[in-house]
Amino acid sequence: MYGDDMLEIDMDSKYGILFVRLFGELTKRTRKKLNNEVGELIKNVGILNVVFNLENVNIMDDSGFKTLVKYYNMCNKNHGNSIICLSKNKFNVDLKKFNVVSDELSAVRLVNLIST
């Protein structure tokens, strides 16, 4: 695997939330694929709430983390509530800026709670 092949992206939209399930590596080498598929969607459609499921990401470097922060800021600019990361924080990054939950159902509940 090299570059874009090292990251698989599965997207689904339910309950007014874009669910982005990532598999593989979120690194400097793969962020372009994420930007092309997800970043453009957030920017062009005006997505308010995104859930990034990081459970199947085995490597995330500083560049991948900064990409998630960028999407957080884009959603806030769209007057969205938050980006919610699903992770056991197996990465050495500070997820305090994000709402971290254990599963997608909890993410839906949190988005609904924040939206009211």
N, CA, C and O atoms as a GROMACS GRO file, in nm:
protein
  464
    1MET      N    1   0.084  -0.119   0.000
    1MET     CA    2   0.000   0.000   0.000
    1MET      C    3   0.088   0.125   0.000
    1MET      O    4   0.192   0.129   0.066
    2TYR      N    5   0.046   0.223  -0.073
    2TYR     CA    6   0.120   0.348  -0.076
    2TYR      C    7   0.023   0.464  -0.092
    2TYR      O    8  -0.070   0.457  -0.172
    3GLY      N    9   0.045   0.570  -0.016
    3GLY     CA   10  -0.035   0.691  -0.030
    3GLY      C   11  -0.182   0.670  -0.006
    3GLY      O   12  -0.223   0.622   0.100
    4ASP      N   13  -0.262   0.705  -0.106
    4ASP     CA   14  -0.408   0.699  -0.092
    4ASP      C   15  -0.459   0.558  -0.063
    4ASP      O   16  -0.564   0.542  -0.002
    5ASP      N   17  -0.385   0.456  -0.106
    5ASP     CA   18  -0.427   0.317  -0.081
    5ASP      C   19  -0.419   0.281   0.065
    5ASP      O   20  -0.473   0.178   0.106
    6MET      N   21  -0.352   0.363   0.146
    6MET     CA   22  -0.334   0.332   0.287
    6MET      C   23  -0.450   0.383   0.373
    6MET      O   24  -0.452   0.363   0.494
    7LEU      N   25  -0.548   0.448   0.309
    7LEU     CA   26  -0.665   0.498   0.380
    7LEU      C   27  -0.790   0.464   0.303
    7LEU      O   28  -0.802   0.496   0.185
    8GLU      N   29  -0.882   0.399   0.370
    8GLU     CA   30  -1.014   0.372   0.313
    8GLU      C   31  -1.115   0.458   0.386
    8GLU      O   32  -1.107   0.477   0.508
    9ILE      N   33  -1.212   0.511   0.310
    9ILE     CA   34  -1.313   0.600   0.368
    9ILE      C   35  -1.451   0.546   0.333
    9ILE      O   36  -1.482   0.520   0.217
   10ASP      N   37  -1.532   0.530   0.435
   10ASP     CA   38  -1.672   0.490   0.418
   10ASP      C   39  -1.757   0.602   0.475
   10ASP      O   40  -1.744   0.637   0.593
   11MET      N   41  -1.845   0.660   0.394
   11MET     CA   42  -1.930   0.771   0.440
   11MET      C   43  -2.076   0.732   0.433
   11MET      O   44  -2.120   0.656   0.346
   12ASP      N   45  -2.151   0.787   0.529
   12ASP     CA   46  -2.294   0.761   0.537
   12ASP      C   47  -2.357   0.884   0.602
   12ASP      O   48  -2.297   0.943   0.692
   13SER      N   49  -2.473   0.921   0.561
   13SER     CA   50  -2.541   1.035   0.621
   13SER      C   51  -2.674   0.989   0.679
   13SER      O   52  -2.759   0.934   0.609
   14LYS      N   53  -2.690   1.013   0.810
   14LYS     CA   54  -2.814   0.978   0.880
   14LYS      C   55  -2.841   1.084   0.985
   14LYS      O   56  -2.748   1.140   1.043
   15TYR      N   57  -2.966   1.111   1.008
   15TYR     CA   58  -3.008   1.200   1.117
   15TYR      C   59  -2.943   1.338   1.108
   15TYR      O   60  -2.922   1.403   1.211
   16GLY      N   61  -2.911   1.384   0.988
   16GLY     CA   62  -2.847   1.514   0.971
   16GLY      C   63  -2.701   1.515   1.011
   16GLY      O   64  -2.643   1.621   1.036
   17ILE      N   65  -2.641   1.397   1.016
   17ILE     CA   66  -2.501   1.383   1.056
   17ILE      C   67  -2.427   1.307   0.946
   17ILE      O   68  -2.476   1.208   0.894
   18LEU      N   69  -2.308   1.356   0.912
   18LEU     CA   70  -2.222   1.283   0.819
   18LEU      C   71  -2.131   1.192   0.901
   18LEU      O   72  -2.051   1.239   0.982
   19PHE      N   73  -2.144   1.062   0.879
   19PHE     CA   74  -2.059   0.965   0.947
   19PHE      C   75  -1.944   0.930   0.852
   19PHE      O   76  -1.967   0.889   0.738
   20VAL      N   77  -1.823   0.946   0.900
   20VAL     CA   78  -1.704   0.916   0.821
   20VAL      C   79  -1.627   0.808   0.896
   20VAL      O   80  -1.571   0.832   1.003
   21ARG      N   81  -1.625   0.690   0.837
   21ARG     CA   82  -1.553   0.577   0.899
   21ARG      C   83  -1.421   0.559   0.825
   21ARG      O   84  -1.418   0.534   0.705
   22LEU      N   85  -1.312   0.572   0.900
   22LEU     CA   86  -1.179   0.564   0.840
   22LEU      C   87  -1.114   0.431   0.875
   22LEU      O   88  -1.128   0.379   0.985
   23PHE      N   89  -1.041   0.378   0.778
   23PHE     CA   90  -0.970   0.250   0.794
   23PHE      C   91  -0.828   0.268   0.742
   23PHE      O   92  -0.808   0.311   0.629
   24GLY      N   93  -0.730   0.234   0.824
   24GLY     CA   94  -0.591   0.240   0.779
   24GLY      C   95  -0.514   0.351   0.848
   24GLY      O   96  -0.511   0.360   0.970
   25GLU      N   97  -0.451   0.436   0.766
   25GLU     CA   98  -0.363   0.539   0.818
   25GLU      C   99  -0.414   0.679   0.784
   25GLU      O  100  -0.453   0.706   0.670
   26LEU      N  101  -0.413   0.766   0.883
   26LEU     CA  102  -0.446   0.907   0.862
   26LEU      C  103  -0.317   0.985   0.884
   26LEU      O  104  -0.283   1.021   0.996
   27THR      N  105  -0.246   1.009   0.775
   27THR     CA  106  -0.113   1.068   0.782
   27THR      C  107  -0.096   1.174   0.674
   27THR      O  108  -0.188   1.201   0.596
   28LYS      N  109   0.020   1.233   0.672
   28LYS     CA  110   0.052   1.333   0.570
   28LYS      C  111   0.035   1.274   0.430
   28LYS      O  112  -0.004   1.345   0.337
   29ARG      N  113   0.064   1.146   0.415
   29ARG     CA  114   0.054   1.082   0.284
   29ARG      C  115  -0.090   1.054   0.242
   29ARG      O  116  -0.117   1.040   0.123
   30THR      N  117  -0.183   1.046   0.338
   30THR     CA  118  -0.321   1.009   0.304
   30THR      C  119  -0.421   1.123   0.321
   30THR      O  120  -0.537   1.110   0.280
   31ARG      N  121  -0.379   1.233   0.380
   31ARG     CA  122  -0.475   1.342   0.407
   31ARG      C  123  -0.534   1.402   0.280
   31ARG      O  124  -0.645   1.454   0.283
   32LYS      N  125  -0.461   1.395   0.169
   32LYS     CA  126  -0.514   1.449   0.043
   32LYS      C  127  -0.642   1.376   0.002
   32LYS      O  128  -0.738   1.437  -0.044
   33LYS      N  129  -0.642   1.244   0.020
   33LYS     CA  130  -0.762   1.166  -0.013
   33LYS      C  131  -0.878   1.208   0.076
   33LYS      O  132  -0.990   1.224   0.029
   34LEU      N  133  -0.851   1.227   0.205
   34LEU     CA  134  -0.955   1.271   0.298
   34LEU      C  135  -1.005   1.410   0.260
   34LEU      O  136  -1.126   1.436   0.263
   35ASN      N  137  -0.913   1.499   0.224
   35ASN     CA  138  -0.953   1.633   0.182
   35ASN      C  139  -1.040   1.629   0.058
   35ASN      O  140  -1.141   1.700   0.049
   36ASN      N  141  -1.003   1.545  -0.039
   36ASN     CA  142  -1.079   1.537  -0.164
   36ASN      C  143  -1.218   1.480  -0.145
   36ASN      O  144  -1.314   1.527  -0.207
   37GLU      N  145  -1.231   1.381  -0.059
   37GLU     CA  146  -1.360   1.314  -0.043
   37GLU      C  147  -1.448   1.377   0.065
   37GLU      O  148  -1.568   1.391   0.047
   38VAL      N  149  -1.388   1.415   0.176
   38VAL     CA  150  -1.467   1.464   0.290
   38VAL      C  151  -1.461   1.616   0.301
   38VAL      O  152  -1.564   1.681   0.319
   39GLY      N  153  -1.342   1.671   0.291
   39GLY     CA  154  -1.326   1.816   0.307
   39GLY      C  155  -1.409   1.895   0.207
   39GLY      O  156  -1.474   1.993   0.243
   40GLU      N  157  -1.406   1.852   0.084
   40GLU     CA  158  -1.485   1.922  -0.019
   40GLU      C  159  -1.634   1.912   0.009
   40GLU      O  160  -1.708   2.007  -0.016
   41LEU      N  161  -1.678   1.799   0.060
   41LEU     CA  162  -1.820   1.780   0.093
   41LEU      C  163  -1.861   1.874   0.207
   41LEU      O  164  -1.966   1.937   0.200
   42ILE      N  165  -1.779   1.882   0.311
   42ILE     CA  166  -1.809   1.971   0.423
   42ILE      C  167  -1.816   2.116   0.376
   42ILE      O  168  -1.906   2.191   0.412
   43LYS      N  169  -1.719   2.153   0.294
   43LYS     CA  170  -1.711   2.291   0.246
   43LYS      C  171  -1.824   2.325   0.149
   43LYS      O  172  -1.889   2.429   0.164
   44ASN      N  173  -1.849   2.240   0.052
   44ASN     CA  174  -1.945   2.272  -0.054
   44ASN      C  175  -2.090   2.252  -0.014
   44ASN      O  176  -2.177   2.323  -0.063
   45VAL      N  177  -2.117   2.156   0.073
   45VAL     CA  178  -2.254   2.126   0.112
   45VAL      C  179  -2.292   2.200   0.240
   45VAL      O  180  -2.410   2.221   0.268
   46GLY      N  181  -2.192   2.240   0.317
   46GLY     CA  182  -2.220   2.310   0.442
   46GLY      C  183  -2.259   2.215   0.553
   46GLY      O  184  -2.349   2.244   0.632
   47ILE      N  185  -2.192   2.103   0.561
   47ILE     CA  186  -2.220   2.003   0.664
   47ILE      C  187  -2.201   2.065   0.802
   47ILE      O  188  -2.103   2.134   0.826
   48LEU      N  189  -2.295   2.040   0.892
   48LEU     CA  190  -2.287   2.095   1.027
   48LEU      C  191  -2.228   1.998   1.128
   48LEU      O  192  -2.150   2.038   1.215
   49ASN      N  193  -2.263   1.871   1.116
   49ASN     CA  194  -2.220   1.772   1.214
   49ASN      C  195  -2.152   1.655   1.145
   49ASN      O  196  -2.208   1.594   1.054
   50VAL      N  197  -2.032   1.624   1.190
   50VAL     CA  198  -1.956   1.514   1.134
   50VAL      C  199  -1.908   1.425   1.248
   50VAL      O  200  -1.859   1.474   1.350
   51VAL      N  201  -1.924   1.296   1.230
   51VAL     CA  202  -1.870   1.199   1.324
   51VAL      C  203  -1.758   1.125   1.251
   51VAL      O  204  -1.781   1.057   1.151
   52PHE      N  205  -1.638   1.138   1.302
   52PHE     CA  206  -1.524   1.062   1.250
   52PHE      C  207  -1.505   0.940   1.337
   52PHE      O  208  -1.475   0.952   1.456
   53ASN      N  209  -1.523   0.823   1.279
   53ASN     CA  210  -1.501   0.699   1.350
   53ASN      C  211  -1.356   0.657   1.325
   53ASN      O  212  -1.320   0.617   1.214
   54LEU      N  213  -1.274   0.667   1.429
   54LEU     CA  214  -1.131   0.640   1.418
   54LEU      C  215  -1.093   0.502   1.473
   54LEU      O  216  -0.975   0.471   1.485
   55GLU      N  217  -1.192   0.421   1.504
   55GLU     CA  218  -1.164   0.292   1.566
   55GLU      C  219  -1.074   0.203   1.480
   55GLU      O  220  -0.995   0.125   1.533
   56ASN      N  221  -1.084   0.214   1.349
   56ASN     CA  222  -1.006   0.129   1.260
   56ASN      C  223  -0.889   0.202   1.196
   56ASN      O  224  -0.834   0.157   1.095
   57VAL      N  225  -0.851   0.313   1.255
   57VAL     CA  226  -0.730   0.384   1.213
   57VAL      C  227  -0.617   0.333   1.301
   57VAL      O  228  -0.623   0.341   1.424
   58ASN      N  229  -0.514   0.280   1.237
   58ASN     CA  230  -0.405   0.225   1.316
   58ASN      C  231  -0.286   0.320   1.330
   58ASN      O  232  -0.203   0.302   1.419
   59ILE      N  233  -0.278   0.421   1.245
   59ILE     CA  234  -0.172   0.522   1.254
   59ILE      C  235  -0.233   0.659   1.224
   59ILE      O  236  -0.304   0.676   1.125
   60MET      N  237  -0.206   0.756   1.312
   60MET     CA  238  -0.245   0.894   1.285
   60MET      C  239  -0.128   0.983   1.330
   60MET      O  240  -0.089   0.982   1.446
   61ASP      N  241  -0.074   1.058   1.236
   61ASP     CA  242   0.034   1.148   1.271
   61ASP      C  243  -0.019   1.289   1.293
   61ASP      O  244  -0.139   1.313   1.286
   62ASP      N  245   0.070   1.381   1.320
   62ASP     CA  246   0.032   1.519   1.350
   62ASP      C  247  -0.043   1.583   1.233
   62ASP      O  248  -0.135   1.662   1.254
   63SER      N  249  -0.005   1.549   1.113
   63SER     CA  250  -0.071   1.603   0.994
   63SER      C  251  -0.216   1.554   0.984
   63SER      O  252  -0.305   1.632   0.950
   64GLY      N  253  -0.239   1.428   1.015
   64GLY     CA  254  -0.375   1.373   1.015
   64GLY      C  255  -0.460   1.438   1.122
   64GLY      O  256  -0.577   1.470   1.099
   65PHE      N  257  -0.401   1.459   1.239
   65PHE     CA  258  -0.473   1.526   1.347
   65PHE      C  259  -0.508   1.669   1.309
   65PHE      O  260  -0.620   1.714   1.335
   66LYS      N  261  -0.415   1.740   1.248
   66LYS     CA  262  -0.442   1.879   1.206
   66LYS      C  263  -0.553   1.884   1.102
   66LYS      O  264  -0.628   1.982   1.095
   67THR      N  265  -0.564   1.780   1.022
   67THR     CA  266  -0.673   1.773   0.924
   67THR      C  267  -0.807   1.764   0.996
   67THR      O  268  -0.904   1.828   0.954
   68LEU      N  269  -0.815   1.684   1.102
   68LEU     CA  270  -0.939   1.676   1.181
   68LEU      C  271  -0.973   1.810   1.245
   68LEU      O  272  -1.090   1.849   1.250
   69VAL      N  273  -0.872   1.880   1.295
   69VAL     CA  274  -0.893   2.014   1.354
   69VAL      C  275  -0.946   2.109   1.248
   69VAL      O  276  -1.034   2.191   1.276
   70LYS      N  277  -0.895   2.099   1.126
   70LYS     CA  278  -0.942   2.184   1.016
   70LYS      C  279  -1.091   2.160   0.991
   70LYS      O  280  -1.166   2.255   0.971
   71TYR      N  281  -1.133   2.033   0.991
   71TYR     CA  282  -1.275   2.003   0.969
   71TYR      C  283  -1.360   2.052   1.085
   71TYR      O  284  -1.473   2.097   1.064
   72TYR      N  285  -1.309   2.043   1.205
   72TYR     CA  286  -1.378   2.097   1.323
   72TYR      C  287  -1.405   2.246   1.302
   72TYR      O  288  -1.517   2.293   1.325
   73ASN      N  289  -1.303   2.319   1.259
   73ASN     CA  290  -1.319   2.463   1.236
   73ASN      C  291  -1.415   2.492   1.121
   73ASN      O  292  -1.490   2.589   1.126
   74MET      N  293  -1.412   2.409   1.016
   74MET     CA  294  -1.504   2.427   0.904
   74MET      C  295  -1.649   2.408   0.949
   74MET      O  296  -1.736   2.486   0.911
   75CYS      N  297  -1.675   2.307   1.030
   75CYS     CA  298  -1.811   2.282   1.079
   75CYS      C  299  -1.857   2.398   1.167
   75CYS      O  300  -1.972   2.441   1.158
   76ASN      N  301  -1.770   2.447   1.251
   76ASN     CA  302  -1.806   2.561   1.335
   76ASN      C  303  -1.834   2.684   1.251
   76ASN      O  304  -1.924   2.762   1.283
   77LYS      N  305  -1.759   2.703   1.144
   77LYS     CA  306  -1.783   2.816   1.052
   77LYS      C  307  -1.921   2.802   0.987
   77LYS      O  308  -1.986   2.903   0.958
   78ASN      N  309  -1.964   2.679   0.964
   78ASN     CA  310  -2.096   2.652   0.907
   78ASN      C  311  -2.206   2.659   1.014
   78ASN      O  312  -2.321   2.626   0.987
   79HIS      N  313  -2.169   2.702   1.135
   79HIS     CA  314  -2.259   2.710   1.251
   79HIS      C  315  -2.304   2.574   1.298
   79HIS      O  316  -2.416   2.557   1.348
   80GLY      N  317  -2.217   2.477   1.280
   80GLY     CA  318  -2.244   2.342   1.328
   80GLY      C  319  -2.208   2.331   1.476
   80GLY      O  320  -2.153   2.423   1.536
   81ASN      N  321  -2.241   2.218   1.529
   81ASN     CA  322  -2.218   2.196   1.671
   81ASN      C  323  -2.080   2.143   1.701
   81ASN      O  324  -2.012   2.194   1.791
   82SER      N  325  -2.036   2.043   1.629
   82SER     CA  326  -1.908   1.984   1.664
   82SER      C  327  -1.871   1.874   1.567
   82SER      O  328  -1.952   1.830   1.485
   83ILE      N  329  -1.748   1.832   1.578
   83ILE     CA  330  -1.705   1.706   1.520
   83ILE      C  331  -1.688   1.612   1.637
   83ILE      O  332  -1.634   1.651   1.740
   84ILE      N  333  -1.732   1.492   1.622
   84ILE     CA  334  -1.723   1.395   1.730
   84ILE      C  335  -1.632   1.283   1.684
   84ILE      O  336  -1.658   1.220   1.582
   85CYS      N  337  -1.527   1.258   1.757
   85CYS     CA  338  -1.432   1.153   1.724
   85CYS      C  339  -1.461   1.030   1.808
   85CYS      O  340  -1.476   1.038   1.929
   86LEU      N  341  -1.467   0.918   1.743
   86LEU     CA  342  -1.482   0.792   1.813
   86LEU      C  343  -1.345   0.729   1.823
   86LEU      O  344  -1.286   0.690   1.722
   87SER      N  345  -1.296   0.718   1.941
   87SER     CA  346  -1.163   0.663   1.958
   87SER      C  347  -1.139   0.631   2.104
   87SER      O  348  -1.198   0.693   2.193
   88LYS      N  349  -1.055   0.538   2.127
   88LYS     CA  350  -1.008   0.512   2.262
   88LYS      C  351  -0.881   0.593   2.285
   88LYS      O  352  -0.807   0.568   2.380
   89ASN      N  353  -0.856   0.690   2.200
   89ASN     CA  354  -0.736   0.774   2.200
   89ASN      C  355  -0.610   0.689   2.208
   89ASN      O  356  -0.528   0.703   2.298
   90LYS      N  357  -0.600   0.602   2.110
   90LYS     CA  358  -0.481   0.519   2.101
   90LYS      C  359  -0.366   0.595   2.036
   90LYS      O  360  -0.256   0.541   2.018
   91PHE      N  361  -0.392   0.722   2.002
   91PHE     CA  362  -0.291   0.806   1.940
   91PHE      C  363  -0.241   0.906   2.044
   91PHE      O  364  -0.310   0.937   2.141
   92ASN      N  365  -0.125   0.955   2.023
   92ASN     CA  366  -0.066   1.052   2.116
   92ASN      C  367  -0.107   1.193   2.074
   92ASN      O  368  -0.022   1.275   2.038
   93VAL      N  369  -0.237   1.221   2.078
   93VAL     CA  370  -0.289   1.353   2.041
   93VAL      C  371  -0.387   1.399   2.148
   93VAL      O  372  -0.445   1.318   2.220
   94ASP      N  373  -0.405   1.528   2.156
   94ASP     CA  374  -0.496   1.587   2.253
   94ASP      C  375  -0.633   1.602   2.190
   94ASP      O  376  -0.653   1.688   2.104
   95LEU      N  377  -0.728   1.520   2.231
   95LEU     CA  378  -0.864   1.523   2.175
   95LEU      C  379  -0.959   1.610   2.257
   95LEU      O  380  -1.081   1.600   2.240
   96LYS      N  381  -0.906   1.693   2.347
   96LYS     CA  382  -0.993   1.774   2.433
   96LYS      C  383  -1.084   1.868   2.355
   96LYS      O  384  -1.194   1.899   2.400
   97LYS      N  385  -1.038   1.911   2.238
   97LYS     CA  386  -1.118   2.003   2.157
   97LYS      C  387  -1.244   1.936   2.102
   97LYS      O  388  -1.343   2.002   2.071
   98PHE      N  389  -1.237   1.804   2.092
   98PHE     CA  390  -1.346   1.728   2.033
   98PHE      C  391  -1.433   1.664   2.140
   98PHE      O  392  -1.390   1.646   2.254
   99ASN      N  393  -1.553   1.630   2.102
   99ASN     CA  394  -1.638   1.547   2.186
   99ASN      C  395  -1.606   1.402   2.152
   99ASN      O  396  -1.628   1.359   2.039
  100VAL      N  397  -1.554   1.328   2.247
  100VAL     CA  398  -1.515   1.190   2.223
  100VAL      C  399  -1.621   1.099   2.283
  100VAL      O  400  -1.655   1.111   2.400
  101VAL      N  401  -1.671   1.007   2.202
  101VAL     CA  402  -1.771   0.912   2.247
  101VAL      C  403  -1.726   0.772   2.209
  101VAL      O  404  -1.631   0.755   2.132
  102SER      N  405  -1.792   0.672   2.262
  102SER     CA  406  -1.749   0.534   2.242
  102SER      C  407  -1.811   0.466   2.120
  102SER      O  408  -1.757   0.367   2.071
  103ASP      N  409  -1.925   0.517   2.072
  103ASP     CA  410  -1.990   0.451   1.958
  103ASP      C  411  -2.076   0.553   1.883
  103ASP      O  412  -2.099   0.664   1.932
  104GLU      N  413  -2.123   0.516   1.766
  104GLU     CA  414  -2.197   0.609   1.682
  104GLU      C  415  -2.334   0.645   1.740
  104GLU      O  416  -2.380   0.757   1.720
  105LEU      N  417  -2.399   0.553   1.809
  105LEU     CA  418  -2.526   0.585   1.873
  105LEU      C  419  -2.507   0.694   1.978
  105LEU      O  420  -2.590   0.785   1.989
  106SER      N  421  -2.401   0.686   2.054
  106SER     CA  422  -2.370   0.791   2.152
  106SER      C  423  -2.343   0.924   2.083
  106SER      O  424  -2.376   1.030   2.135
  107ALA      N  425  -2.283   0.917   1.965
  107ALA     CA  426  -2.257   1.040   1.888
  107ALA      C  427  -2.388   1.106   1.846
  107ALA      O  428  -2.403   1.228   1.855
  108VAL      N  429  -2.484   1.024   1.799
  108VAL     CA  430  -2.615   1.077   1.759
  108VAL      C  431  -2.682   1.143   1.878
  108VAL      O  432  -2.737   1.253   1.867
  109ARG      N  433  -2.679   1.077   1.992
  109ARG     CA  434  -2.740   1.134   2.113
  109ARG      C  435  -2.676   1.267   2.151
  109ARG      O  436  -2.744   1.362   2.187
  110LEU      N  437  -2.543   1.272   2.142
  110LEU     CA  438  -2.472   1.395   2.178
  110LEU      C  439  -2.504   1.509   2.082
  110LEU      O  440  -2.524   1.622   2.125
  111VAL      N  441  -2.508   1.479   1.953
  111VAL     CA  442  -2.543   1.583   1.854
  111VAL      C  443  -2.683   1.636   1.883
  111VAL      O  444  -2.706   1.757   1.880
  112ASN      N  445  -2.777   1.546   1.910
  112ASN     CA  446  -2.914   1.588   1.942
  112ASN      C  447  -2.919   1.672   2.069
  112ASN      O  448  -2.995   1.768   2.076
  113LEU      N  449  -2.840   1.637   2.168
  113LEU     CA  450  -2.834   1.711   2.292
  113LEU      C  451  -2.777   1.851   2.270
  113LEU      O  452  -2.830   1.949   2.322
  114ILE      N  453  -2.669   1.859   2.192
  114ILE     CA  454  -2.606   1.988   2.165
  114ILE      C  455  -2.698   2.075   2.080
  114ILE      O  456  -2.701   2.197   2.098
  115SER      N  457  -2.772   2.014   1.989
  115SER     CA  458  -2.858   2.090   1.896
  115SER      C  459  -2.979   2.150   1.963
  115SER      O  460  -3.038   2.244   1.909
  116THR      N  461  -3.018   2.099   2.079
  116THR     CA  462  -3.139   2.150   2.143
  116THR      C  463  -3.110   2.264   2.234
  116THR      O  464  -3.201   2.319   2.296
   0.00000   0.00000   0.00000
